[in-house]
Amino acid sequence: MDRKKMAAATAAVVTYIKTQEEAAAFAPPLEETPMALAQTGPPAGAVNTWGMAGRGDQMQGRTLMQMGVFR
């Protein structure tokens, strides 16, 4: 490849990378954008206590039925 073409291609790539970095510096963090907030749902640490209690009761009822407690 010609040296001038290689220099032009390298300059174009460097310029592209620099503009992408500058755009990322001025953009809001991804987790603060409205679309990201709408898609995330509840926080990762949130525990549905009532749901867990209900599932536990269902499992306990099935275990008691398998043991033959209810006739």
C-alpha positions as CSV (number, residue, x, y, z in Angstrom):
1,M,0.0,0.0,0.0
2,D,1.2,3.5,-0.8
3,R,2.6,5.4,2.2
4,K,0.3,8.4,1.7
5,K,-2.8,6.1,1.6
6,M,-1.6,4.3,4.8
7,A,-1.0,7.6,6.5
8,A,-4.5,8.9,5.5
9,A,-6.2,5.7,6.7
10,T,-4.3,5.8,10.0
11,A,-5.2,9.5,10.5
12,A,-8.9,8.7,9.7
13,V,-9.0,5.9,12.3
14,V,-7.3,8.0,15.0
15,T,-9.7,10.9,14.3
16,Y,-12.7,8.5,14.5
17,I,-11.6,7.1,17.8
18,K,-10.9,10.6,19.2
19,T,-14.4,11.8,18.2
20,Q,-16.0,8.7,19.8
21,E,-14.1,9.3,23.0
22,E,-15.2,13.0,23.1
23,A,-18.8,12.0,22.5
24,A,-18.7,9.5,25.3
25,A,-17.2,12.0,27.6
26,F,-20.2,14.4,27.1
27,A,-22.9,11.7,27.1
28,P,-24.8,10.9,30.3
29,P,-24.0,7.6,31.9
30,L,-25.8,4.7,30.3
31,E,-27.7,3.8,33.5
32,E,-29.2,7.3,33.7
33,T,-30.8,7.4,30.3
34,P,-34.6,7.1,30.2
35,M,-34.6,4.0,28.1
36,A,-32.1,2.2,30.4
37,L,-34.2,3.2,33.5
38,A,-37.3,1.9,31.8
39,Q,-35.7,-1.5,31.0
40,T,-34.0,-2.3,34.2
41,G,-36.9,-3.1,36.5
42,P,-36.4,-3.4,40.3
43,P,-32.9,-3.0,41.8
44,A,-30.8,-6.2,42.0
45,G,-30.8,-6.2,45.8
46,A,-34.6,-6.0,46.1
47,V,-36.2,-9.1,47.6
48,N,-39.9,-9.9,47.2
49,T,-40.6,-11.1,50.7
50,W,-44.3,-11.8,50.2
51,G,-43.5,-13.8,47.0
52,M,-40.9,-15.9,48.7
53,A,-43.2,-16.6,51.7
54,G,-46.0,-17.7,49.3
55,R,-43.7,-20.0,47.3
56,G,-42.4,-21.5,50.6
57,D,-45.9,-22.2,51.8
58,Q,-46.7,-23.9,48.4
59,M,-43.7,-26.1,48.7
60,Q,-44.4,-27.0,52.3
61,G,-48.0,-27.9,51.3
62,R,-46.8,-30.1,48.5
63,T,-44.3,-31.8,50.8
64,L,-47.1,-32.5,53.4
65,M,-49.3,-34.0,50.7
66,Q,-46.5,-36.3,49.4
67,M,-45.9,-37.5,52.9
68,G,-49.5,-38.4,53.2
69,V,-50.5,-36.1,56.0
70,F,-53.7,-35.1,54.3
71,R,-56.0,-38.1,53.6
